[in-house]
Amino acid sequence: MRHYQVRDVMTADPVTVTPATPIKDLADILVRQRAGALPVLTRQGQLAGLVTEADLLRKEELQTDPEGQHPKHLTYRSRRAIATAETAREIMSTHPATIRAAATVAEAARLMDRQQVSCLLVVDENRKLLGMVSSRDLLRVFLRPDSEIRAEIRTEVLTGYLGTNPAMVQVDVTDGVVRLTGELERKSMLSLIFPLTRAVDGVIDVEGQLSYAIDDTRLPATADLIDY
């Protein structure tokens, strides 16, 4: 079963800036591009950092209220530096969270949650920038067409994993909610089909009633065993 990867939902070749880009230009680009963040690249194309909307908002806040409530990791010197920053170099995060293009959407979501960030920079093994993925991009997995989800359940779950006859199971999908009815070949498949179906990208929930033809979960009694 192939899960959506970061490369499937990321923004390839995002708009970038350099460390020398002025603060005013950063704000202008963020507004015009409707972006939440901008990767910062050196003139040689190397990843230098990331500037976010939050960085610019923090600068604005520090300019008007330098002694207000701010993150504890910000010392007076760092607050002063942000308040007086004029370029991306002075305000950017120098160690932004990164991820590979082959990572799954689930892996990207876990990393965002762990790092407490709303976007990840997508890089190759040489840290060359390939794209950017936001939390909004990850939500695209829930927009898969019902017909596409149904086809994957039939081919990947029923036929590929369980090896059961897909004609015996009715798969209905409405707005990502899957309903399974019909008959499986073996009872042991009942404990597998629902978690496997939930693992399909785009599935919101799974419900249904299924019967089985053969109970393969009962071991034969000792008296039934035959010695050869």
LINDA-V844128 format. One record per residue. N is the residue number from 1. RES is the residue in one small letter. SS is DSSP state (a for helix, b for strand, c for the rest). PHI is phi in whole degrees, -180 to 180 (* if undefined). D_CENTER is the distance of its C-alpha to the mean C-alpha in Angstrom with 1 decimal. Layout:
n & res & ss & phi & d_center
N & RES & SS & PHI & D_CENTER
N & RES & SS & PHI & D_CENTER
//
This chain:
n & res & ss & phi & d_center
1 & m & c & * & 16.8
2 & r & c & -91 & 14.3
3 & h & c & -92 & 10.6
4 & y & c & -56 & 8.6
5 & q & b & -107 & 7.9
6 & v & a & -57 & 6.8
7 & r & a & -62 & 10.4
8 & d & a & -77 & 10.3
9 & v & a & -122 & 8.5
10 & m & c & -73 & 9.5
11 & t & b & -90 & 12.8
12 & a & b & -81 & 15.3
13 & d & c & 50 & 18.4
14 & p & c & -68 & 17.6
15 & v & c & -63 & 20.7
16 & t & b & -124 & 21.8
17 & v & b & -131 & 24.7
18 & t & c & -109 & 27.0
19 & p & c & -58 & 28.1
20 & a & c & -89 & 31.3
21 & t & c & -63 & 29.7
22 & p & b & -65 & 31.5
23 & i & a & -56 & 29.8
24 & k & a & -61 & 31.2
25 & d & a & -68 & 29.7
26 & l & a & -59 & 26.2
27 & a & a & -62 & 26.6
28 & d & a & -63 & 27.9
29 & i & a & -67 & 25.0
30 & l & a & -59 & 22.4
31 & v & a & -71 & 24.4
32 & r & a & -67 & 25.2
33 & q & a & -85 & 21.8
34 & r & c & 53 & 20.2
35 & a & c & -104 & 17.7
36 & g & c & -99 & 16.4
37 & a & b & -159 & 16.9
38 & l & b & -132 & 18.9
39 & p & b & -67 & 18.7
40 & v & b & -110 & 22.2
41 & l & b & -117 & 23.9
42 & t & c & -72 & 27.4
43 & r & c & -66 & 29.9
44 & q & c & -89 & 29.5
45 & g & c & 86 & 25.8
46 & q & c & -86 & 24.6
47 & l & b & -69 & 21.6
48 & a & b & -110 & 23.4
49 & g & b & 170 & 21.0
50 & l & b & -146 & 19.0
51 & v & b & -114 & 20.6
52 & t & b & -116 & 18.9
53 & e & a & -56 & 20.5
54 & a & a & -61 & 20.9
55 & d & a & -63 & 23.0
56 & l & a & -70 & 25.4
57 & l & a & -67 & 25.7
58 & r & a & -65 & 26.6
59 & k & a & -61 & 29.2
60 & e & a & -62 & 30.7
61 & e & a & -65 & 30.8
62 & l & a & -67 & 32.5
63 & q & a & -66 & 35.0
64 & t & a & -95 & 36.2
65 & d & c & -145 & 35.8
66 & p & c & -65 & 35.7
67 & e & c & -103 & 36.9
68 & g & c & -74 & 34.5
69 & q & c & -78 & 31.8
70 & h & c & -134 & 29.3
71 & p & c & -51 & 27.0
72 & k & c & -63 & 29.3
73 & h & c & -74 & 28.1
74 & l & c & -87 & 29.6
75 & t & c & -77 & 33.2
76 & y & a & -59 & 35.9
77 & r & a & -65 & 35.8
78 & s & a & -69 & 32.1
79 & r & a & -63 & 32.4
80 & r & a & -64 & 35.4
81 & a & a & -65 & 33.6
82 & i & a & -68 & 30.7
83 & a & a & -62 & 33.3
84 & t & c & -102 & 35.3
85 & a & c & -61 & 32.6
86 & e & c & -121 & 33.4
87 & t & b & -135 & 30.8
88 & a & a & -60 & 27.2
89 & r & a & -55 & 28.4
90 & e & a & -86 & 29.6
91 & i & a & -125 & 26.6
92 & m & c & -73 & 23.5
93 & s & b & -83 & 21.4
94 & t & c & -88 & 22.6
95 & h & c & -130 & 19.9
96 & p & c & -69 & 16.5
97 & a & c & -69 & 13.3
98 & t & b & -127 & 12.5
99 & i & b & -152 & 10.4
100 & r & c & -87 & 11.7
101 & a & c & -66 & 11.0
102 & a & c & -84 & 11.4
103 & a & c & -65 & 8.6
104 & t & b & -79 & 6.6
105 & v & a & -61 & 3.2
106 & a & a & -63 & 4.7
107 & e & a & -64 & 6.1
108 & a & a & -65 & 4.0
109 & a & a & -63 & 4.0
110 & r & a & -64 & 7.4
111 & l & a & -67 & 8.4
112 & m & a & -60 & 8.0
113 & d & a & -66 & 10.0
114 & r & a & -67 & 12.4
115 & q & a & -88 & 13.1
116 & q & c & 57 & 13.3
117 & v & c & -127 & 12.0
118 & s & c & -108 & 10.5
119 & c & b & -153 & 9.7
120 & l & b & -130 & 9.6
121 & l & b & -89 & 12.3
122 & v & b & -97 & 11.9
123 & v & b & -130 & 15.2
124 & d & c & -94 & 17.3
125 & e & c & -64 & 19.6
126 & n & c & -100 & 22.0
127 & r & c & 62 & 19.6
128 & k & c & -79 & 20.2
129 & l & b & -71 & 17.8
130 & l & b & -108 & 16.1
131 & g & b & 176 & 13.8
132 & m & b & -145 & 11.6
133 & v & b & -128 & 8.1
134 & s & b & -110 & 8.1
135 & s & a & -61 & 6.8
136 & r & a & -66 & 9.0
137 & d & a & -62 & 7.5
138 & l & a & -65 & 4.3
139 & l & a & -71 & 7.5
140 & r & a & -61 & 9.1
141 & v & a & -62 & 8.5
142 & f & a & -81 & 11.0
143 & l & a & -100 & 13.4
144 & r & c & -60 & 14.3
145 & p & c & -61 & 18.1
146 & d & a & -56 & 19.9
147 & s & a & -64 & 22.0
148 & e & a & -71 & 19.2
149 & i & a & -63 & 17.9
150 & r & a & -60 & 21.5
151 & a & a & -63 & 22.3
152 & e & a & -69 & 19.6
153 & i & a & -62 & 20.9
154 & r & a & -68 & 24.4
155 & t & a & -83 & 24.0
156 & e & a & -88 & 21.4
157 & v & a & -83 & 22.0
158 & l & a & -69 & 25.7
159 & t & a & -83 & 27.1
160 & g & a & -71 & 25.0
161 & y & a & -88 & 24.2
162 & l & a & -87 & 27.0
163 & g & c & 67 & 29.6
164 & t & c & -102 & 31.0
165 & n & c & -74 & 32.6
166 & p & a & -65 & 30.1
167 & a & a & -71 & 33.1
168 & m & a & -89 & 33.8
169 & v & b & -122 & 30.6
170 & q & b & -88 & 29.9
171 & v & b & -114 & 26.2
172 & d & b & -116 & 25.8
173 & v & b & -128 & 22.5
174 & t & b & -131 & 22.7
175 & d & c & 52 & 19.8
176 & g & c & 86 & 17.4
177 & v & b & -90 & 19.9
178 & v & b & -102 & 21.5
179 & r & b & -122 & 25.2
180 & l & b & -112 & 26.9
181 & t & b & -138 & 30.6
182 & g & b & 123 & 33.2
183 & e & b & -133 & 34.3
184 & l & b & -96 & 32.8
185 & e & b & -73 & 35.1
186 & r & b & -131 & 34.8
187 & k & a & -64 & 34.2
188 & s & a & -62 & 31.9
189 & m & a & -72 & 29.3
190 & l & a & -62 & 29.0
191 & s & a & -78 & 27.1
192 & l & a & -104 & 24.6
193 & i & a & -66 & 23.9
194 & f & a & -71 & 22.2
195 & p & a & -64 & 19.5
196 & l & a & -65 & 19.0
197 & t & a & -68 & 18.7
198 & r & a & -63 & 16.2
199 & a & c & -77 & 13.9
200 & v & c & -71 & 14.0
201 & d & c & -58 & 10.9
202 & g & c & 97 & 12.0
203 & v & c & -76 & 14.5
204 & i & c & -90 & 15.3
205 & d & b & -159 & 18.3
206 & v & b & -132 & 21.0
207 & e & b & -142 & 24.7
208 & g & b & 143 & 27.9
209 & q & b & -132 & 31.1
210 & l & b & -131 & 31.8
211 & s & b & -108 & 35.1
212 & y & b & -143 & 35.9
213 & a & b & -91 & 38.9
214 & i & b & -126 & 39.4
215 & d & c & -91 & 39.1
216 & d & c & -98 & 38.1
217 & t & c & -95 & 37.3
218 & r & c & -93 & 41.0
219 & l & c & -79 & 42.7
220 & p & c & -66 & 46.2
221 & a & c & -63 & 49.0
222 & t & a & -59 & 51.0
223 & a & a & -66 & 54.1
224 & d & a & -85 & 52.2
225 & l & c & -74 & 51.5
226 & i & c & -117 & 53.8
227 & d & c & -90 & 55.1
228 & y & c & -110 & 56.0
//
